[in-house]
């Protein structure tokens, strides 16, 4: 026995009591699986037959767990009694158990608002549909066959939600999400031959064989983001909504495309090292209690710190609450009040009339003048979008205030009303889900979704520009202070009150804030603060935000500023080329990409965009050569393989196109372009069954061209939020309505340029 193991055994014997001392020293050969495995198989089959006799196989006997993608190793149901409880695991893992109990995983299926939402689905469609949710929120209930008519509605294991033995019994998974894991028969120990011991195992047996315990409950893929993707990615399938496949959450895809994963060459910034889901959400921390899973006095946190600020309040988990606030305030965002625009003098295409960057540039302001503040919000510390997951009822927004020297609020956006509701004109990082009746899905009724009216979330590593116009005081009464703050609370007030059955106040977290003072008259430059980004990065983030707002001319100007400040920065030239490419100025983009490659030879990001430029100019072989290099450097880049496959497809090289698009599907099984092109490629290669499969997937997953009507009709009735549909807009604070203002034109969503012709 290793020295470290002896220490653990000694510590655990003290915790469990001296009565285990003799048991803990059992000889290794005394622990055998024996005939237990056969007995377990027989008991499992007997349980399976009992459940099957009364089970609602609405989605077919071959798919008992749909609409969840969860399954078991044999396809049979599992008796919930075979899952060890969290309390049992807590005998030896006290610290993990305490942390887990305060986590969202632990409370996944007992928190009131979730139960109310699932009850809404059950009442609307039937309990069997809730397998879609419970596959991740209460996996034991799904694999146990408990979600069917006539079964008990309350079960003892519900209180444990995603318990220890759930995650540690998963044998494999894939990146489809919606519970795309394979659950095996739980075991906490294997014998000397590596066979799972399926009977109940005492603490003493585990303590005598810590290495075999580890083999039973740990697998290498538990440490990967792919493992987390089984649940932290999800879709709304046709068998849930009786409509079509729709995306729901896709944090894994966002991570995989981010700089944190280092699997894509396309992010605007490059991280020093790879960060997985576990890197951020399971950081190692010192022990307060005993835990045999600790190494050198530290444990991978089982709090899974994230953004659920409500669960700790409901259950009084004060430490979890404090830790979540720290997590949300730990360099997640950067807020930069980057510029002001002088009234009608501003020209967004040339940046004329723009004072930037604020703080480093002097300017003058007249009394009564109309100013527009350009606020750049940078998502720099999250490996996925903000807000993540189900964006329809999560709530994060920008509060912008203009105050006089006495602290009186002159103008404001993003305030909380007395009712608890957010100012409807606030800039919020959310989306609006419109249902089949043309109304807002205000209680997370995702099974009635038809279209996303708009999506204001910020992707990892990107920036967003929010513009606020306001009127300076008419008289020289002293300076005004403008402040931009990113705020967060878990849910919008309407959903929270529904979920709790009463008005319920939630914690509101100020994630990050910045203020600047504006004098009437002259404003001189000031020294940059210690938390401010460098000047080149401020311009770079401004350019990224303008690019995403489709302001290609202004974006180009911003990136030219970056080049003037950092002429040795290869990505500055690439960024300029991206703006020019989006603007369809391919001949202008090419020399900037050549400059980037001269500074950074072999730079995969520059090669990728040069390939797109060359292809648009008709130079197919050059494009393919560049994309091949990118795919070699970034073998998990879905973008590189997709574009390389499309280039082969255009040249009718169908065998090569097939390989690239199959690689895309191995990375993202729901890639729409892969379904489309493969349906054609397979047909032309004579693989008709495969072609039909891909054609069916494409038909189910492509956007419904008529769905935009739902959004248009909703936004016509809600002009207060219609501005958010337009990527380039201004929040006018306390300003009189201007004549001629009307609802922005809303275009029905389309699939892509590939959606015609072949079908």
N, C-alpha and C positions, 0 to 999 in steps of 0.2 A: 504494500500500500504506500503510495506517495506521501511525502511529508504534508503537503497541502491537504490531501484527503484525510490524513489522521487528524489534522487540526479541525476540519469540518465535522468529522465524526465526534470528536471530543466536545465541541461546542454544541452540537445538536443533541448529544446525550444529556448534557446539562439542561437543555431546553425541554426535552421530552420526558426526563425523569430517569433515575438510576435503574429503574426496572427493566430498561431496554439494554443495559450494558452487556448482559450475557448474549442476547439475541444479536447485537451488533457485530459480534465477532464470529458469526457463523462461517463455516468453510465455504469458499466460492462454489464448490461442486454441489452444495446442498440445494441450490436454487435452480430448479428445472421446470420447463414448461410442462413436461409430462403429457398427460391426457387432457389437460385443461383446454388446449386448443380445440380438440374435438368436441368437448362439452360446450364450449363457447359457440362453435358453429351450429350445433344442434339447437342451443337455446336461442340463438339469433334467428334461425329459420322458423322456429316455433313462434317467436314474437312477430316476425314478418308476416306469417300467415294470418295471425290474429288481427293485425292492423289492416292487412289487405282486404279482409272480408268486409270491412265497413268503410274503406277509404274512398274518397271522391277522386277518381282518376279523370278529372275534367280534361286534362291535356294529353291523355293517352297513357296506357299502362306502361309503355316503354319510357315515359318521362314523368315519373311520379312526383318530382320535386319542382317542376315548372310552376310559375314563371321564373323562379330562381334557377340559376345555372348550377347550383350545388348538386352534388351526388355523393354516393358512398362507394367504397372500394368494390363492393359486389353488386351494387344497385339495390340492395335490400335495406329495409328500415333498421334503425339501431334503437335498442331499448335505452331510454334515457338513464336507466339505473346503471349502465356500464360506464357512464361518465363520472369520474371522481369529482367531488365538489371542490370549490375553491377553498373551503375551510380545511379540507383534507390536505390540500397542497400547502396551505398556510402553516401546517405543523412545522415544516422545515424552512419554508420560504416566508417568514414573517414580514420582512420588509417589502417583498414583491406583493404580498397579499394586501398589505395596507395601502400601497400605492395604487394597485389595481382597483381596490374598492372605491377609490375616489375618482377613477377615470371614467371617460365616456364609454369605454368598452364594457366595464362592469355594469353600468346603468343603462345599457343600450335598450333593454326591454322592460324597464320598470318606471322610467321617468314619465310623468303624467302627460306631457304634450305629445310624446310619441304614441302612447297608448290611445289617446284621443284621435290622432291622425289615422292610425291603423283601424280603429273602430269605424271611422268614416268610410274607409275602403271596404271593410267587411259588410257594413250596412248597405253600401252602394252596389257591390258586385258579388260578395260572397267571401267566406273565410279562406277558401282555397286560393284566392288571388293574393292574399297577404303573404304567401310563401315568397313572393317577389321581394318583400321588405325583410321578412324574418330570416331569410337565408343568411343575412349579415347581422341583423339585430338580435336574433334568437336562434342560432343555428341548430341547437339541439331539438327545438320544436319541429323544425323542418325534417331533419333526418330521422326523427322519431315517428313521423307521420301523424303528428298531433294537430295539424292544421286542416281539419276536415269537419264536416257537419256532425254534431252530436258529441264531439270530443270536449273534454273539460276546457273552459276558457282561461282558467287560472291554473298554473302548474308550478311546482316548487322550484324548478330550475330557472324560471323566468327571472327571478331576482338576481341571478348571476350573469344574465345577458351573455356576453362573449367571455366565457370563463376560461380558466387556464387550460383545461383539458380539451377545449374546442380548438384553439390555435395549435396546441401541441399534439393533436391527433390528425391534423391535416397531412396527407401523404404527398399531395402534389396539387398544382393549380396552373392556371394559364392567365393570360392578360385580357380575356374577354370581359371579366368583371361580373357584376351582379351575382356574386357568390360563386365564382367559377373555381371552386376547390373540390377536392376529393377527400371525403372524411373516412378515416379508417377506424377500426375498433380501438378504443383507447387502451393504452398500456403504459405503465410507469416503470416497467422493468423488462429486460430481456434476459434469457438464460445464456449460458456460456457459448451456445451455438448461435446466438443472435436472434433466437425466436422469441416473439412477444409472449409474455406471461399474462394471460387474460383473466386470471382469477384475482381476487382482492389481495393486495400485497401490503404487508405491515411496514410501518416506518422502519423497524429494525432491519428488515430485509433490504430496504433501499439503502440504509446507512452502511450496510456491509458491502454494498456493490454500487458505489456512486458512479463508476464508469458505465455500468450497464443501465443505470437509471438515465444517464445522459444520452446513451444511444437510443433509449426508448422514446425520449421526449424531445430530442433536438435533431434537426436536419439543417444542412448547410443553407438551403434555400429560405429558411426562416429569416435569414439575415439580409435578404434581398428586397428590393422594391417590388419585384415581380410577385413576391408572396403577398405583399400588402394590396397589390392591384386586384386580387380576387374580390375584394369588397370595396376598395376605394376607387373603383371605376364601375359604372353602371349604365344600363340602357333601359328604355321603356319599350318592351317588345310588343308585338302585335297581340300576343295572347294575354297581355295585361290591358291594353287600351282599345282592343278591337278596331285598330286603325292602321298603324304602321310602326316600324321600328324607329325610335327616336333616341338621340343621345340624352343622357341625364347628367352624370358626373364622369370626369375623365382625368382625375388628378395624376394617375400614372402616366398618361400620355403627355400631360403638361410637364411633369418632371422629366420624362424621357427626352423631351425637346429643349429642356432648359440647360443653362450653363452648369447647374449643379450635377447633372448626370454625366456630363462630358461625352455624350453619345451623339451629339449633333454639332456641326461646325457653324450653325447659323446664329446663335445668340450674339447680342451686341457686346456683351462682356464675357470674359473668360475667368472661371474660377481656378484656384490653385490646385484643388483636389476634388475628388468625387465625393458627393454627399448623397446618401440614400435616404429613404424615409426614416430609417432607424437612426441615422446620423443626427437628424434634427429632433426627432420625436422620442428617442430612447437614449438620450445623453447619459453618460455614466455619472453617478453621484455617490457620495459617501453614505455608509450605512448608519441608521439610527437603531435598527433592530437586527436580530440575527437573520442571516440568509445564506444558505449553502450555495446559492448561485453566484455569490459575490466573488470577485477576483481582486486581490490586493486591497480589500476593504471597500471596493466600489461595485456598484450594481448598475446594469443597463436599466434605466428607469422604466417602470411599468405604469407611470402616470400618463404616458403618451400625451404630453402637453400639447395643446392645440389652441382652440378658440372657443370652446364651450364654457362660457362664463355663467350659464344658468344652473347646470347640474350642481356645482359647488354651493350655490346659494340655496337651492332647494333642500339639500341634505346637510348643510352646515359644514362643508369641507373647507375650512378656512385656509389651510395650507395650500390645497389645490387651487383655490381662488387666487391667492397671492402669487403663486407660481405662474398661473396663466397670464395674469397682468404683466408680470416681468417678461414672459415669453413674447407677448404682443408688443411690448415696448422696446424690445431688444433689436434695434437696427433693422426692423422689418421694412420700413419705408423711409424715404427721404422726401421732405417737402421743401420746395424751392419757390418762393415768390420771385420769379425770375425776371419779370419785366413789367413795365407799364406802357400802355398805348395812349397817346394823346388824342382823345376825341376823334374827330373826322380826319385828322392828319394821318392816321395809321393806314398802312397799306400792307395787308398780310402777304402779298406775293413778293414784295421787295424788302419787307421789314422796315419800310420807311415810317418814321414816327414812333418807332419802338425804342424805348430806353432799356438797355440790357447790357450786361446783367446788373440787376439792381444791387446796390451796395458798392459796386466797383465803378459806377458811372454817375457823373453829375448830371443834373437836370433841373428844370424850373417848372413850377406849377402855379397856375393862376387861380384866384378865388372863383368858385362857381364852375370850374372846369369839369368836364366829364372825362374820367379816366377809366381805363380797362386794365385790370391786373391779370397777368398771365401766371398762373400757378402750375408748376410742374410737379406731379406726383410720381415718384419712382418706386417701383416694386423691386427692391434690391435684395431682400433677405428671405424671400419665400421661393421654394422650388416649384410652385404652382400658382395658379391665378388667385387673385383676391377680389371678391370673397370666393372661397372654394366651395366645392360640393353643391348642395341644392341652393342655388342662388336666389330663388324666388322669395324665400322668407327670411334669409339672413339679411343683416342690415349693417352696412358700413358706408360712411358718407364724409363729405367735406363740410365743415362749418367754416364759413368765412364771415368775418366781422370787420366793420369800420367803426372805430371809436375816437371820440375827441379826447383832448388832453385831460379831461376830468373823468374819463372812463365811460362816458355815456355812449350807448350804441347808436350810431347814426344810420348804418345800413347793416343788414344781416341776411345770410342764407344758411340753411342747414340747422335750424333751431328745432327744439322739441316743443310741441304744442302742449297746452294744459291737459289734453286728453291722453298724452303720452305718444301720440303719433308724430312721425317725422314730417317736417315741412316738405310738402309734396314737390316743391320746386328745387329741392336740394340736389346737388350732384351726388348721386349714390352709386356705389360699385355693386350693381345688381343687374338683374334682368327682369323682364315682365313676361310671364307665361300666360298666354291667352287660351281659353278653353273652347270647346265645341259650341258653346252658346255665345261666343264673342265676348265673354266677360273675363275678368282677371281670376286666375287661380290663386285665391287669397288664403286658402287653408291647405296648401300643398297637395291639391287633388291632382297629382301628376298623371293619373290614369285618364284624365280628360283633356290633356294638353293637345293643342293643335299647332301652335307656332310661338316662337320667341319674338316678341315685338321689338325688343332691342336688348343689347348686352353691353354693359358698361364696365365689366370686370377688367382688371389689369393683369396681363400675363406676366409670368416671371421674367425679370430682367428688362421689362419694358417701362415706358413712361407714358403718362396721360396728361394732357393739357386741359386745365379748367379755367375759363375766363369769366371775370366778374367786372361788370361796369357799374360805376357809382359816381355821384356828384360830390365834388369837394365843397366844403362850406363856402357860402357866398362872401363872408367877411374874413379878414385875417384874425381868426380867433385862436391861433395856435396850431400845433401839428395834429395830425390824425395818425392812428396806428391801425394798420391792416394786419389781420391774423388769419392764417389758414391752418386748420387742424383736421387731421384724419381721425374720425371717431368710429367706434365699433360697439355694437351690442349684438347679442346672438340672434334675436328674431325681431321682426317688426311687431309693433304693439298689438295689432289686430290678431296675428297668429298666436302671440304669447297669451293673450287674454282667453282666446278659444282653448288653447292647450291646457291652461291651468284652471279653467272654469270660473275665472274671476279676473279683475284687473290686477295685474302682477307687474311690479316695477323691476326692471332688470338693471344690472350693473352696466354702465357706459364707460368705456375705456378710451382715453385720449392716447392714441398710439404715437403720434408725433405732431409737432406744431412748429410754426415759424411766424415771426412778426417782423414788420418793417415800419418805420416811421416816415411819414411824408410831411414835409414842411410846405406851407404856402409861401411861394417865392423860391429861393435857391436851395437846392439840396446837393450837398457836397459828397464826394465819395467817402466811404468809411472802410476800415480794415475788415477783412473777412473774418467771420467767427470760426472757432476751432472745429465746429461740427459741419461747416459748409464744405461742399464739394469744391474741387479745384475749378478754376474758370473754364478750362477746356471741357471738363466733364459736364458742367452746367450747360454749356452750349450743345454738347453731344446729347444730353437727355432732352433738351428742348427740340433738337432736330428729330430725335426718335419719336417724340410726342407729335410733332407736326407731320411726320411721315405716316403715323397711324391715323392721323386726322385727314389724310389725303391732301395735305397742303404741300404739294411736291416742290413748288418753286421756293417757298419759304423754308422748307426742310433743306433744300440744296444750299440756300444761303447760310443756314445755321451750320451745316457740316463744313462749309467753306471757312467759317470762323474757327472751327476746330482745327482745320488744316493749318491756318495761319498761326495758331497757338502751339500746335504740335505737328510740325511737318514730318516728323519721323514716325508718326502713328499710322500704321498701315490700315487699320480699320476705319480711320477717318475717310480715306479715299474710297474704301469699299462702301461705307455708308452713303457717301455722296453718289456713288454709282448706283446704289439701290434706289435712291430717290429718282435718279435720272431714268433708270430702268422702269420703275413704276410709272413714270411720266412718258414712257415709250420713246425716250431719247437714247436709243441704243448706241449710236455713234459717239455720243458724249460720254456714255458710261464706260465704253471700252478703254480709253486711255487712263481713266482713273483706276480701273482694275489692274491695268498693266503697272501703274505706279505702285499700287499696294503690293503686287507680287515682286516688284523690284526691291522694295523695302523688306518684305517677308517672303522669300522664295518658298514655293510650295504651300502657301497659306490656303487651307482647304476652303475657307469661307470665300475668299476672293476667287478661287478656282470655280466654286459652285456658281457664283453669279456671272463669272465670265462665260461659263458654259451656257447659261440661259441667254446671255446676250448673243453669243455666237449662233445658237440655234435659231433665234429670232432673225438673225441676219442671213440664215440659210447655210451656215457652215457646220453641218451635222457632224462630220468626223472630228472636228476640233472640239465640239461640245462633248461628244462621247469620250474623247481622250481625257478631258478635264474631269468629267463626272466619274470616270473609272478611278482616277487618282483620289477623288473625294471618298468614294465608297471603300477604297482600301484603307484610308486613314480613319474613316468613321464607319465601320461595318454595320453599326446599328442605326445609321441615319436613314430613316424612312424617306426623307426628302431626296437624298442622293440616289437611292435605289428607284424611287418613283420616277424621277426625272430621267435617269439612265434608261429605265424600262420604256418610258414614253418615246425617248429618242430612237431606241431600237424598233419600237412599234411603227414609228413614222417611216423607217427605212424598210419595213416589212420583214425585219429579222425576228420572226415570231418565237423561235426557240429561246433566243437571248432575252427577249421581252418577257417571256414567261418566267424565266428564272428570277429576274429582277422584281417582278410584281409578286411572285410567290414569297420572295424575301420580305417585301413590304407587308404582306399579310401575316408573316410570322412575327413581325414586330407589332403590327396593329391589325388584328383580325377583322376590324370594322372599317378599314380604309375604303372609302367609296370609289375612288379612282381605280383601285386594284380590282374591285369587283367588276367594274365596267370593262376595263381593258382585258382582263383575263377571260371574261365571257366571250369576247371577240377572238382573242388569241387561241383559246381552247377550241373554238369552233373551226377556226382556220387550220388547226393542227389535227382536226378530226376527232377531238375528245369531246363528244357531244354531251355526255352526262356531266362532265365537269363544267362545260359551258352553261348548261341549264342551271346548275347549282349557283354559279356566280351571277347569272342573269337574274335569278330569283332574289338573291341577296341584294343586288343593286336596285331592283324594282321596289323592294321593301324599305331600303334604307335611304333612298334619294329623297330630297325635299319634295313635298307636295306643292306644286305650282299654284294651287288655289288657296293655300293656307294663308297667304299674305292678306287676303280679304278680311280675315278675322282680326288681324293686327290693325289694318287700316280703319275698320269700323270702330274698334275700341279707342284708338287714338283720336279719332274725330270727336269722340265724346269726352276726351280727357286732354284738353289742350295744355293743361298745367304740366304734363310730362312729355308732350309731343316733341318738345325741343330736343329731348335726349336721343331721338331717332337720328338727328342730324349730327354727323361726327364733328362738324365745325360750328359751334354755336356759342352764344354768350349768355350768362346769367345776369340779367339786368335787375339791379337791386333798387327797389322803391322808385322805379322810373315810370313815367306815364306811358301808356300804350302808344306805339307809333302807328300811324295810318299805314294800311296796306299789309299789315302782318297777317299771316295765314298759316295754316297747318302745312308743314313740310311735305313734299311729295314722298309717298311711301311706295316703294316698288316691291312687288311680291317676290319672295325668295325663289331663286332658281337653283338647280343642282350644280351645274358647272357647264363649261363649254363642251364637255364630252357627252352631254346627255342626249344628243340628237343622233339621227342617222341610222344606227344599227338595230334599233328596236322598233 
